[in-house]
Structure formats: C-alpha cells, structure tokens
Amino acid sequence: MDPSTQQRIEALVSASPVFVFMKGSKLMPQCGFSNNVVQILNSLAVPFETFDVLSDPEIRQGIKEFSDWPTIPQVYVNGEFIGGSDILIELYNSGELRETLAVALA
C-alpha cells in the first residue's frame, strides 16, 4: 500500500474511539454484514464514526492490508482492530463487547 493511503487510514482510525470501515454509512448500510455491525453498536448506544469503502477503492483495498483482514466491515476501538461482523456478533453475544467498549470509552 502506498504511504499516503496508509496515512489516510491511520488518520481515519484515530479520528474516533470507535471507527468502522464499512459498505455504506451508519445511516444507510449497503450490505448485511455492515448493517449487523451498525445495529450492534447502536443497541449498545456507542458513538462511532464510519467510512464508506465503496467511495474510495484505495481505502477499500488498503484497509485489508492495514489490518491483514480480508473482509469488510472492520471495527477499530481506540485504534486497535477488533474484527468484522462475525467477531462482533460473538463478542456481543458473550457480553465481552460491552465490557471492551465501556473500558475504551471511559
């Protein structure tokens, strides 16, 4: 990935304590997996920001290299990659996500 794309991704990830790279926006998710993540975060009343990877092919590819994770959406908490839709669902169901976010946002 080129250095300017990496810098843009790093700036986005650090822009908010909870940041999601997704297809669409939190108001209008463009795939079921992105919608799952939005619904989970909304149910926990967590403030979060998003970036629509459909709007920028460099970020769409670059984020996969940045996290070494092949799929979108991708969730970051305090700059740390947490996972995608399936992992978020598991963490939510176990109660671990609520704890992680409470600590991160404290």
C-alpha distances in whole Angstrom, upper triangle without the diagonal:
4,6,8,7,7,10,11,11,13,15,16,16,19,20,23,24,23,20,20,17,19,20,23,24,26,29,28,26,25,25,28,25,24,27,28,26,28,31,31,29,32,35,34,34,31,29,26,23,21,18,19,15,18,18,14,12,9,9,11,8,6,9,10,7,8,12,12,14,14,16,17,19,17,20,19,22,22,19,19,18,21,20,21,24,26,25,26,29,30,30,32,35,35,35,33,30,33,34,30,30,33,32,29,30,34
4,6,6,6,9,10,11,13,15,16,17,19,20,23,25,25,22,21,18,21,22,24,25,28,30,30,28,27,27,30,28,26,30,31,28,29,33,33,31,34,37,36,36,32,30,27,24,22,19,19,17,19,18,14,13,9,11,13,11,8,12,13,11,11,15,15,18,18,20,20,21,20,22,21,24,23,20,21,20,23,23,24,27,29,28,29,32,33,33,34,37,38,38,35,33,35,35,32,31,35,33,30,31,34
4,5,5,6,9,10,10,12,14,15,16,18,21,23,23,21,21,19,22,23,25,26,28,30,30,29,28,29,31,29,27,30,31,29,29,33,33,31,33,36,35,35,31,29,26,23,21,19,20,18,20,19,16,15,11,12,15,13,10,13,15,12,11,15,16,19,20,21,21,22,20,22,20,22,21,18,19,19,23,23,24,28,30,29,29,33,34,32,34,37,38,37,34,32,34,34,31,30,33,32,28,30,32
4,5,5,6,9,10,11,12,14,15,16,20,22,22,19,20,17,20,22,23,23,26,28,28,27,26,28,30,28,26,29,30,28,28,32,32,30,32,35,34,33,30,27,24,21,19,17,18,16,18,17,13,14,10,10,14,13,10,13,15,14,12,16,18,20,20,21,21,21,20,21,20,22,21,18,20,20,23,24,24,27,30,29,29,32,34,33,34,37,38,37,34,32,34,34,31,30,32,31,28,29,32
4,5,5,6,9,10,11,12,14,15,18,20,20,17,17,14,17,18,20,20,23,25,25,23,23,24,26,24,22,25,27,24,25,29,29,27,29,32,31,31,27,25,22,19,17,14,15,13,15,14,10,10,7,7,10,10,7,9,12,11,10,13,15,16,17,18,17,18,16,18,17,20,20,16,18,17,21,20,21,24,26,26,26,29,30,30,31,34,35,34,32,29,31,32,28,27,30,30,26,27,30
4,5,5,6,9,10,11,12,14,17,18,18,16,16,14,17,19,21,21,23,26,26,24,24,25,27,24,22,26,27,24,25,28,28,26,28,31,30,30,26,24,21,18,17,15,16,14,17,17,13,13,10,8,12,11,7,8,11,9,7,11,13,15,16,17,17,18,15,17,15,18,17,13,15,15,18,19,20,23,25,24,24,28,29,28,29,33,33,32,29,27,29,30,26,25,28,27,24,25,28
4,5,5,6,9,10,11,12,15,17,18,15,17,15,18,21,22,22,23,26,26,25,26,27,29,26,24,27,28,25,25,29,28,26,28,31,30,29,26,23,20,18,17,15,17,16,19,17,14,15,12,10,14,14,10,11,14,13,10,14,16,18,20,20,19,19,17,18,16,18,16,13,15,16,20,20,22,25,27,26,26,29,30,29,30,34,34,33,30,28,29,30,26,25,28,27,23,24,27
4,5,5,6,9,10,10,14,16,16,13,14,12,16,18,18,18,20,23,23,22,22,24,26,24,21,24,25,22,22,26,26,24,26,29,28,27,24,21,18,15,14,11,14,13,16,14,11,13,10,8,12,13,10,10,14,13,11,14,17,18,19,19,17,17,16,16,15,17,16,13,16,16,19,20,20,23,26,25,24,28,29,28,29,32,33,32,30,27,28,29,25,24,27,26,22,23,26
4,5,5,6,9,10,12,14,14,11,11,10,13,16,17,17,18,21,22,20,21,21,23,21,18,21,22,19,20,24,23,21,23,26,25,25,21,19,16,13,12,10,12,11,15,14,11,12,10,7,10,11,8,7,11,11,8,10,13,14,16,16,14,14,12,13,11,14,14,10,12,12,15,16,17,19,22,21,21,24,26,24,26,29,29,29,26,23,25,26,22,21,24,24,20,21,24
4,5,5,6,9,11,13,13,11,13,12,16,19,20,19,20,23,24,23,24,24,26,23,21,24,24,21,21,25,24,21,24,27,25,25,21,19,16,14,14,12,15,15,18,17,15,16,14,11,14,14,11,10,13,12,9,11,14,16,18,18,17,16,14,13,11,13,11,8,11,12,15,16,18,21,23,22,21,25,26,24,26,29,29,28,25,23,24,25,21,20,23,22,18,19,22
4,6,5,6,9,12,13,11,13,13,16,19,19,18,19,22,23,22,23,25,26,24,21,24,25,21,21,25,24,21,23,26,25,24,20,18,15,12,13,12,15,15,18,17,15,17,15,12,15,16,13,12,16,16,12,14,18,19,20,20,18,18,15,15,12,14,12,10,13,14,17,19,20,22,25,24,23,26,28,26,27,30,31,29,27,24,25,25,22,20,23,22,18,19,21
4,5,5,8,10,10,8,9,9,13,15,16,14,15,18,19,18,20,21,23,20,17,20,21,18,17,21,21,18,20,23,22,21,18,15,12,9,9,8,11,12,15,14,13,15,13,10,13,15,12,11,14,15,12,13,17,17,19,18,15,14,12,12,10,12,11,9,12,13,15,16,17,19,22,21,20,23,25,23,24,28,28,27,25,21,23,24,20,18,21,21,17,17,21
4,6,7,8,8,6,8,9,13,16,17,16,16,19,20,19,20,21,22,19,17,19,20,16,17,20,19,16,19,22,20,20,16,14,11,9,9,10,13,13,17,17,15,17,15,12,14,15,13,10,13,14,11,11,15,15,17,16,14,13,10,9,7,8,8,5,8,9,12,13,15,17,20,18,17,21,22,20,21,25,25,24,21,18,20,20,17,15,18,18,14,15,18
4,6,7,9,8,11,12,16,19,20,18,18,21,23,22,24,24,25,23,20,22,23,19,19,22,21,18,20,23,21,20,16,14,12,10,12,12,16,17,20,20,18,20,18,15,17,19,16,14,17,17,14,14,18,18,21,20,18,17,14,12,9,9,7,6,9,11,14,16,18,20,23,21,20,23,24,22,23,26,27,25,22,19,20,20,17,15,18,17,13,13,16
4,7,9,8,11,12,15,18,18,16,16,19,20,20,22,23,25,22,19,21,22,18,18,21,20,17,19,22,20,18,15,12,10,8,10,11,15,16,19,18,17,20,18,15,17,20,17,15,19,19,16,17,20,20,22,21,19,17,15,13,11,11,9,9,12,14,16,18,19,21,24,22,20,24,26,23,23,27,28,26,23,20,21,21,18,16,18,18,14,14,17
4,5,6,9,12,15,18,18,15,14,17,19,19,21,22,23,21,18,19,20,16,15,18,17,14,15,18,16,15,11,9,7,6,9,11,15,17,20,19,19,22,21,17,19,21,19,16,19,21,17,17,21,20,22,21,18,16,14,11,9,8,7,8,11,13,14,16,17,19,22,20,18,21,23,20,20,24,24,22,20,17,17,18,15,13,15,15,11,10,14
4,6,10,13,16,19,20,17,16,19,21,20,23,23,23,21,18,19,19,15,15,18,16,13,15,17,14,14,10,8,7,8,11,14,17,19,22,22,22,24,23,19,20,22,20,17,20,21,18,17,20,20,22,21,19,16,14,10,8,6,5,7,9,11,12,15,16,18,20,18,16,19,20,17,18,21,21,19,17,14,14,14,12,9,11,11,7,7,10
4,7,10,13,16,17,14,12,16,18,17,19,20,20,17,14,16,15,12,11,14,13,9,12,14,12,12,8,7,5,7,9,12,15,16,20,20,20,22,21,18,18,20,19,16,18,20,17,15,19,18,20,18,15,13,11,7,6,5,6,8,9,10,10,12,13,14,17,15,13,16,18,15,15,19,19,17,15,12,13,14,11,8,11,12,9,9,12
4,7,10,13,14,12,11,14,16,14,17,17,18,15,12,14,15,11,11,14,13,11,13,16,15,14,11,9,6,5,6,8,11,13,16,16,16,18,18,14,15,17,16,12,15,17,14,13,17,16,17,15,13,10,8,6,5,7,8,8,10,9,10,11,12,13,17,15,13,16,18,16,16,20,21,20,18,14,15,17,14,12,15,16,12,12,16
4,6,10,11,9,9,13,13,11,13,14,14,12,9,11,12,8,9,12,12,10,13,15,15,15,12,11,7,6,5,6,9,10,13,14,14,16,16,12,12,15,14,11,13,15,14,12,15,14,15,12,9,7,6,5,6,9,11,11,11,10,10,10,9,11,14,13,11,14,17,16,16,19,21,20,18,15,16,18,15,14,17,18,15,15,19
4,7,9,9,10,14,13,11,12,12,14,11,9,12,13,10,11,15,15,13,16,18,18,18,16,15,11,9,6,5,6,6,10,11,11,12,13,9,8,11,11,8,10,13,12,11,14,12,12,10,7,5,5,7,8,12,14,12,13,11,12,11,9,11,15,15,13,16,19,18,18,22,23,23,21,18,20,22,19,17,21,21,18,19,23
4,6,7,9,12,10,8,8,9,10,9,6,9,11,9,9,13,14,13,15,18,18,18,16,16,12,10,7,6,5,6,8,10,11,12,14,11,9,12,13,10,12,15,15,14,16,13,13,10,6,4,7,9,11,15,17,16,16,13,14,12,10,10,14,15,13,15,18,18,18,21,23,23,22,18,21,23,20,19,22,24,21,21,25
4,7,9,11,9,6,5,6,9,9,6,9,12,11,11,14,16,16,17,19,21,21,19,18,15,13,9,8,5,6,6,9,11,12,14,12,9,13,14,13,13,17,17,17,18,15,14,11,7,7,10,12,15,18,21,19,20,17,17,15,12,12,15,17,16,17,21,21,21,23,26,26,25,22,24,26,24,22,26,27,24,25,28
4,7,8,6,4,5,8,11,11,8,9,12,12,11,14,16,15,16,19,20,20,18,17,14,12,9,8,5,7,7,8,11,13,16,14,12,16,17,15,17,20,20,20,21,19,18,14,11,10,13,14,17,19,22,21,22,19,19,18,15,14,18,20,18,19,23,23,22,24,27,27,26,23,24,27,25,23,26,28,25,24,28
4,5,5,5,7,10,12,12,9,9,12,11,9,12,14,13,13,16,18,17,15,14,11,9,6,7,6,9,10,10,13,16,18,15,14,18,18,16,18,21,21,20,23,20,20,16,13,11,13,13,16,18,20,19,21,19,19,18,15,15,19,20,17,19,22,22,21,24,26,25,25,21,22,25,23,20,23,25,23,22,25
4,6,6,9,11,12,12,8,8,10,9,6,9,11,10,9,13,14,13,12,11,9,8,7,9,9,12,13,14,17,19,21,17,17,20,21,18,20,23,22,21,23,21,21,18,14,11,13,13,15,16,19,19,20,18,18,17,15,14,18,18,16,17,20,20,18,21,24,22,22,18,19,22,21,18,20,23,20,19,23
4,6,10,12,13,14,11,9,12,12,9,10,13,12,11,14,16,14,14,13,12,11,10,12,11,15,15,15,18,21,23,20,19,23,24,21,23,26,25,25,27,24,24,21,17,15,17,16,19,20,22,22,24,22,22,21,18,17,20,22,19,20,23,23,21,23,26,25,25,22,22,25,24,21,23,26,23,22,25
4,6,9,11,12,9,8,12,12,9,11,15,14,13,16,18,17,17,16,14,13,11,12,10,13,12,13,17,19,21,19,18,21,23,21,22,25,25,24,26,23,22,19,15,14,16,17,20,21,24,24,25,23,22,21,18,16,20,21,19,19,23,23,22,24,27,26,26,23,24,27,26,23,26,28,26,25,28
4,6,8,9,6,5,9,9,8,10,13,13,13,15,18,17,17,16,14,13,10,11,9,11,11,13,16,17,20,17,15,19,20,18,19,23,22,21,23,20,19,15,12,10,13,14,17,20,22,22,22,20,19,17,14,13,16,18,16,17,20,21,19,21,24,24,24,21,22,25,24,22,25,27,24,24,28
4,7,9,7,7,11,12,11,13,16,16,16,19,21,21,20,20,17,16,13,12,9,10,9,12,14,15,18,17,14,17,19,18,18,22,22,21,23,20,18,14,11,11,14,16,19,22,25,24,24,21,21,18,15,14,17,19,18,18,22,23,22,24,27,27,27,23,25,28,26,25,28,30,27,27,31
4,6,5,6,9,10,11,12,14,16,16,18,20,21,21,20,18,17,14,14,11,12,11,14,16,17,19,17,14,17,19,17,17,21,22,20,21,18,16,12,10,9,13,15,19,21,25,24,23,20,19,16,13,11,14,16,16,15,19,20,19,21,24,25,25,22,24,27,25,24,27,29,27,27,31
4,5,5,6,9,10,10,12,14,15,16,19,20,20,20,18,18,15,16,14,15,14,18,20,20,22,20,17,20,22,19,19,22,23,21,22,18,17,13,11,10,13,15,19,21,25,24,23,20,19,16,12,9,11,14,13,13,16,18,17,18,21,22,22,20,22,25,24,22,26,28,26,26,30
4,5,5,7,9,10,11,13,14,15,17,19,18,19,16,16,14,15,13,13,14,17,19,19,21,18,15,17,19,16,16,19,20,18,18,15,14,10,8,7,10,12,15,18,22,21,20,17,15,12,8,6,8,11,10,10,13,15,14,16,19,20,19,17,19,22,21,20,23,25,23,24,27
4,5,5,6,9,10,11,12,14,16,17,16,16,13,13,10,11,10,11,12,15,16,17,19,16,14,16,18,15,15,19,19,17,18,15,14,11,8,6,9,10,14,16,19,19,18,16,14,12,9,7,11,12,11,12,15,16,15,17,20,20,20,17,19,21,20,18,22,24,21,22,25
4,5,5,6,9,10,10,12,14,15,15,15,14,14,12,13,12,14,15,17,19,20,22,20,17,20,22,19,19,23,22,20,22,19,18,14,11,9,12,13,16,18,21,21,21,18,17,15,11,9,12,14,12,12,15,16,15,16,20,20,20,17,18,22,20,19,22,24,22,22,26
4,6,5,6,9,10,11,13,14,14,16,14,15,14,16,15,16,17,20,22,22,24,21,19,21,22,19,19,23,22,20,21,18,18,14,12,9,12,12,15,17,20,21,20,17,15,13,10,6,9,11,9,8,12,13,11,13,16,16,17,14,15,19,18,17,20,22,21,21,24
4,5,5,6,8,10,11,12,11,13,11,12,11,13,13,15,17,19,20,21,22,19,17,20,20,17,17,21,20,17,19,16,16,13,10,8,9,8,12,13,17,17,16,14,12,10,8,6,9,10,7,8,11,11,10,13,15,15,15,12,13,16,15,14,17,19,17,18,21
4,6,5,6,8,10,10,10,11,9,10,9,12,13,15,16,18,20,22,23,20,18,21,22,18,19,23,22,20,22,19,19,16,13,10,11,10,13,14,17,18,18,16,14,14,11,9,13,14,10,11,15,14,12,15,18,17,17,13,14,18,17,14,17,20,18,17,21
4,6,5,6,9,10,10,12,12,13,13,16,16,18,20,22,24,25,27,23,22,25,25,22,23,26,25,23,25,22,22,18,15,13,14,13,16,16,20,21,20,19,16,15,13,11,13,14,11,10,14,14,11,13,16,15,16,13,14,17,17,15,17,20,19,18,22
4,5,5,6,9,9,12,11,14,14,17,18,20,21,23,25,26,27,24,22,25,25,21,22,25,24,21,23,20,21,18,16,13,13,12,14,14,18,19,18,17,14,13,12,9,11,12,8,8,11,10,7,10,13,12,13,9,10,14,13,12,14,17,16,16,19
4,5,5,6,6,8,8,11,12,15,16,19,21,22,24,25,26,22,21,24,24,20,21,24,23,20,23,20,22,19,16,13,13,10,12,12,15,16,16,15,13,13,12,11,14,13,9,10,13,12,9,13,15,13,13,9,9,13,12,10,12,15,14,13,16
4,5,5,6,8,9,12,13,16,17,20,22,23,25,27,28,24,24,27,27,23,24,27,26,24,26,24,25,21,18,15,16,14,15,15,18,20,20,19,17,17,16,14,16,16,13,13,16,15,12,15,17,15,16,13,12,15,15,12,14,17,16,15,18
4,5,8,11,12,15,16,20,21,23,25,26,28,30,31,27,26,29,29,26,27,30,28,25,28,25,26,23,20,17,18,16,17,17,19,22,21,20,18,18,17,15,16,16,13,12,15,13,10,12,15,13,14,12,10,14,15,12,14,17,17,16,18
4,5,9,11,14,16,20,22,24,26,27,29,30,31,27,27,29,29,25,26,29,27,24,27,25,26,23,21,18,17,15,16,14,17,19,19,19,16,17,17,15,17,16,12,12,14,12,9,12,14,11,12,9,7,11,12,9,10,13,13,12,14
4,7,9,13,15,19,21,24,26,26,28,30,31,27,27,30,29,26,27,30,27,25,28,26,28,25,22,19,19,16,16,15,17,19,20,20,18,19,19,17,20,19,15,16,18,16,13,16,17,14,15,12,10,13,14,10,11,14,14,12,14
4,6,10,13,16,19,21,24,24,26,28,28,24,24,27,26,22,24,27,24,22,25,23,25,23,20,17,16,13,13,11,13,16,16,17,15,16,17,16,18,17,13,15,17,15,13,16,17,14,14,11,9,12,11,8,9,12,11,9,12
4,7,10,14,17,20,22,22,23,26,26,22,23,26,25,21,24,26,23,22,25,24,25,23,20,17,16,13,13,11,12,15,16,17,16,18,18,17,20,19,16,18,20,18,16,19,21,18,17,14,13,15,14,10,11,14,12,9,12
4,7,10,13,16,19,19,20,22,22,18,19,22,21,18,20,22,20,19,22,20,22,19,16,13,13,10,10,9,11,12,14,14,14,15,15,15,18,17,14,17,19,17,16,20,21,19,18,14,14,16,14,11,13,15,12,11,14
4,7,10,13,16,15,16,19,19,15,16,19,18,15,18,21,18,18,21,20,21,18,15,13,12,10,10,11,12,12,14,14,15,16,15,16,19,19,16,19,21,19,19,22,24,22,21,17,17,19,17,14,17,18,15,14,17
4,7,9,12,12,13,16,16,12,13,16,16,13,16,18,16,16,19,17,18,15,12,10,10,9,10,12,14,13,15,14,15,15,13,14,18,18,15,18,21,20,19,22,24,23,22,18,19,21,19,16,19,20,17,17,20
4,6,9,9,9,12,12,9,10,13,13,11,14,16,15,15,18,16,17,14,11,10,10,11,12,14,16,14,16,15,16,15,14,15,19,19,17,20,23,22,22,25,27,26,24,21,22,24,22,19,23,23,20,20,24
4,5,6,8,10,12,9,8,12,13,12,14,17,16,16,19,17,16,14,10,10,11,13,14,17,19,18,19,17,18,17,15,15,19,20,18,21,24,23,23,26,28,27,26,23,24,27,24,22,25,27,23,23,27
4,5,5,7,9,6,5,9,10,9,11,14,14,14,16,14,13,11,8,9,10,13,15,18,20,18,18,16,18,16,14,15,19,19,19,21,24,24,24,27,29,28,27,24,26,28,25,24,27,28,25,25,29
4,6,7,10,9,7,10,12,12,13,16,17,18,19,17,15,13,10,11,13,16,18,22,23,21,22,20,21,19,16,17,20,22,21,23,26,26,26,29,31,31,30,27,29,31,28,27,30,31,28,28,32
4,7,9,9,8,12,13,13,15,18,18,19,21,19,18,16,13,14,16,18,19,22,24,22,23,21,23,21,19,20,23,25,24,26,29,29,28,31,33,33,32,28,30,32,30,28,31,32,28,28,32
4,6,6,6,9,10,11,13,15,15,17,18,18,16,15,13,14,15,17,19,22,23,20,22,20,22,21,19,21,24,25,24,26,29,29,29,32,34,34,32,29,31,33,30,28,31,32,28,29,32
4,6,5,6,8,10,11,13,14,16,17,16,14,14,13,14,15,18,19,23,24,21,22,20,22,20,19,21,23,24,24,27,29,29,30,32,34,34,33,30,32,34,31,29,33,33,30,30,34
4,5,5,6,8,10,11,12,14,15,15,14,15,14,15,15,18,19,22,23,20,20,19,21,20,19,22,24,25,25,27,29,29,30,33,34,34,32,29,32,33,30,29,32,32,29,30,33
4,5,5,6,8,10,10,12,13,13,13,13,11,12,12,14,15,18,19,16,17,15,18,17,16,19,21,22,21,24,26,26,27,30,31,31,29,26,28,29,26,25,28,28,25,26,29
4,6,6,7,9,10,12,13,12,10,10,8,10,11,14,15,19,20,17,18,15,17,16,14,16,19,20,20,22,24,24,25,28,30,30,28,25,28,29,26,25,29,29,26,27,30
4,6,6,7,9,11,11,10,9,10,10,12,12,15,17,20,22,18,18,16,18,16,15,18,20,20,21,24,25,26,27,30,31,31,29,26,29,31,27,27,30,30,27,29,32
4,5,5,6,9,10,10,10,11,11,13,12,15,15,18,19,16,16,14,17,16,16,19,21,21,21,24,26,25,27,30,31,31,28,26,28,29,26,25,29,28,25,27,30
4,5,5,6,8,8,9,9,9,10,8,11,11,15,16,13,13,11,13,12,12,15,18,17,18,21,22,22,23,26,27,27,25,22,25,26,22,22,25,25,22,23,27
4,6,6,6,5,5,7,8,10,9,12,13,17,18,15,14,11,13,11,11,14,16,16,17,20,21,21,23,25,26,27,24,22,25,26,23,23,27,26,23,25,29
4,6,5,7,8,10,12,14,12,14,14,18,19,15,14,12,15,14,14,18,19,18,20,23,23,23,26,28,28,29,26,24,27,28,24,25,28,27,24,27,30
4,6,8,10,12,12,13,11,12,12,15,15,12,11,10,13,13,14,17,19,18,19,22,23,22,24,27,27,27,24,22,25,25,22,22,25,24,21,23,26
4,5,8,10,11,11,8,10,10,13,14,11,9,7,10,9,11,14,16,14,15,19,19,18,21,23,24,24,21,19,22,23,19,19,23,22,19,22,25
4,7,9,12,13,11,13,13,16,18,14,12,10,12,11,12,15,16,15,17,20,20,20,22,25,25,26,23,21,25,25,21,22,26,25,22,25,28
4,6,8,10,8,11,12,15,18,15,13,9,10,8,9,12,13,12,14,17,17,17,20,22,22,23,21,19,23,23,20,21,25,24,22,24,27
4,7,10,9,13,15,18,21,18,16,13,14,11,10,12,13,13,15,18,18,19,21,23,24,25,23,22,25,26,23,24,27,27,25,27,30
4,6,7,11,14,17,20,18,16,13,13,9,7,9,11,12,13,15,16,18,19,21,22,23,22,20,23,25,22,22,26,26,24,26,29
3,5,9,12,16,18,16,15,12,12,9,7,8,11,12,12,14,16,17,18,20,22,23,21,19,21,23,21,20,24,25,22,23,27
4,7,10,13,16,15,14,11,11,8,5,6,10,11,10,12,15,15,16,18,20,20,19,16,19,21,18,18,21,22,20,21,24
4,7,10,13,12,10,7,8,6,5,8,10,10,9,13,14,14,15,18,19,19,17,14,17,19,16,15,19,20,17,18,22
4,7,10,9,8,6,6,6,6,8,11,10,8,12,13,12,13,16,17,17,15,11,14,15,12,12,15,16,13,15,18
4,6,6,5,4,5,8,9,12,14,12,11,15,16,14,15,18,19,17,15,12,14,15,11,11,14,14,11,13,16
4,5,5,7,7,10,12,14,16,13,12,15,16,13,14,18,18,16,13,10,12,12,9,8,11,10,7,9,12
4,6,9,10,13,16,18,20,17,15,19,20,17,18,21,21,19,16,13,14,14,10,9,12,10,7,9,11
4,7,9,12,14,17,19,17,16,20,20,18,19,23,22,21,18,15,17,17,13,12,15,14,10,12,15
4,6,9,12,15,17,14,14,17,17,15,17,20,20,19,15,14,16,15,11,12,15,13,10,13,16
4,6,9,12,14,11,11,15,15,13,16,19,18,18,15,13,16,16,12,13,16,15,13,15,18
4,7,10,11,8,8,11,11,10,12,15,15,14,12,10,13,13,10,11,14,14,12,15,18
4,7,8,6,6,10,10,10,12,14,15,15,13,11,15,16,13,13,17,17,15,18,21
4,6,6,6,9,10,11,12,14,16,16,15,12,16,18,15,15,19,20,18,20,23
4,6,5,6,9,10,10,12,14,15,15,12,15,18,16,16,19,21,19,20,24
4,5,5,6,9,10,11,12,14,14,12,16,18,16,17,20,21,20,22,25
4,5,5,6,8,10,11,12,11,10,13,15,13,14,18,18,17,20,22
4,5,5,6,8,10,10,9,7,10,13,11,11,15,16,15,17,20
4,6,5,6,9,10,10,9,11,14,13,14,17,19,18,19,22
4,5,5,6,9,8,8,12,13,13,14,17,18,18,20,22
4,6,5,6,5,5,8,9,9,11,13,14,15,17,19
4,5,5,6,5,7,9,10,10,13,15,15,16,18
4,6,8,8,10,12,13,14,16,18,18,20,21
4,5,8,9,10,11,13,15,16,17,19,20
4,6,6,7,9,10,11,13,15,16,17
4,6,5,6,9,10,11,12,14,15
4,5,5,6,8,10,10,12,14
4,6,5,6,9,10,10,12
4,5,5,6,9,10,11
4,6,5,6,9,10
4,5,5,6,8
4,6,5,6
4,6,5
4,6
4
